[in-house]
């Protein structure tokens, strides 16, 4: 089953250190060097947490929590109804939803058109707090964890240390809305919990942590396809619309994954033919691949 683009998953990640990479930037998508803090963040252990209330669980398509030990069962009036009192009909039986499935895996990045393999996402950000560095070995690469329901669309949240989600943050000189003809974009970054919806406020995330520049972000923007084991991002504009998204890899000195509403406008603005990519989660034995950039 392919979950539609309204099926969004917030993906918990093992956040890591900011990786430095020196290069001259003629057309940088990021702020000048003086904005960088040049401080490393320790790796953050993954710690998934179930929703704490029944309201949150039901909103995510999960069954309500079981009563805790010692909690008295709800009391019911056992008296027979009075004569002539209407008795509401019993609700019709419904098929119980299947329990959500949990998935934990690494992410392989491929060129979307010809299948060229770039590598596995590393458990580190680049120096601007953006996901982009890759490595040839699956072992030791970034691990993501999430749950999804085969019966219903799920929007899931996990708790861990700082910036536990792989979300997307608005680019340094970008607006919040994607559209045809606009180069606006968002980098994949580490974010905190945010309900599904448009970017409504400036927030700290891994980009802001690295640069001291708060930007808007979204975390619940992923669609999972269990048939192909792929993850697809979907940005939400400030008016609630969901524009066409293009998933690109700035595989030059910028070294970052990003999404935009117009791939050609973005490429022409920054002067590089950045490739379209797909993110896939391989199963089976660990892989070691040729390192292609």
Protein Blocks (a to p, Z undefined) as FASTA:
>chain_A
ZZdfklccddddddddddddddddfbacbdcfklpgoiacddddddddddfbfklmmmno
pacddddehiacddddfbdcdehiacddddddddddddddddddddddddfklopafbjc
dfbdcfkopahiacfbfghpacddddddfkbccdddddddehkbccddddfkbcfbdceh
iabdcdddddddddedddfbdcddfklmmnopacdddfblcccdfklopacdddddfkop
acdddddddfbfnopadddfblklmmmmnopacdcddddddehjdddddddZZ
